Amino acid sequence: MIDMKRAFVSVAVAAALLGCGQAFAQNQTVRAFSHRGGRMENDENTIQAFQKSHEIGYTGYETDIRMTKDGVLVVTHDSNLERTTDGTGAVEEKTYKEIQALNTKKGHKMLSLDELMEFLKDKKGLYVEFELKTKPESLYPQERLEEYCDKLYKTVMKKKPADAEFIFTSSDYRGLRYLMAKHPGVDCLMISSDPVSDKTIALAKALGITRIGCHMEGTSRDMVAKAKKAGLVVSLWPTTKIQDFILGCYLGADYLCTDIPEETMTFMSNNMPWIKIKY
């Protein structure tokens, strides 16, 4: 449900961008994807979140992967279990059996990567970002990092539908470098808390990466255009409010995550139908 204050601000932003938005929308389609399955509407990174996003029409998702003490890949953002579950301590210090005994704060089971891939295996037109959660680095020294990366790549690619785009993302560039060296042709995205800038463009080029996920604050339309001219695909974050999503469209992002997938789809369809969005 959209509260009135938020709706008023969003409509004001939409009206301000009306002219340029209509021109922009003729040139490209924005790919929207559900961040952790829509963390502000659903129980993040649970099967419930991904199912709900799919039910309302999303085929784009982002998720986070960590590895248990005994080498099982699980879907969760934080290393520490306390924010989202009834457990304590670090995921990486627990066995998978211990993880299976936990519930999220909203009463759902924690999800393994195998379970998520089983859910995704028959879906059409997927775009999925698998974020390597390998920080703090002390929990993933080089040997363990390599084990993690190899397991992640093998598990994800084994059940990849033929028409899917599966992207490996991280702000820990160690994992991206390893994946690209070990698995030529892997599709990677560099996450940065900086805006799109000459610095982030140069870093992506130095890493040999053609996708960047940059912070929206401080990003200009001109810099997004410059990144694209340099051959980069641009994703922007965060979009926790409707006006964030509208701004990302105006800036020229190719991809936009959203923490409010249902609200975003409803608002954009009802109020800004001229902007072409693939969910």
Buried (B, 14 or more C-beta within 10 A) or exposed (E): EBEEEBBEEBBEBBEEBEEEBEEBBEEBEBBBBBBBBBBBBBBBBBBBBBEBBBEBEBBBBBBBBBBBBEEBBBBBBBBEBEEBBEBEEBBBEBEBEBBBEBBBEEEBBBBBBBBBBEBBEEBEEBBBBBBBBBBEEEBBEEEBBBEBBBBBBEBBEEBBBEEBBBBBBBBBBBBBBBBBEEBEEBBBBBBBEBBBBEEBBEBBEEBEBBBBBBBBEEBEBEBBBBBBEBEBBBBBBBBBBBBBBBBBBBBBBBBBBBBBBBBBBBBBEEBBEEBEBBB
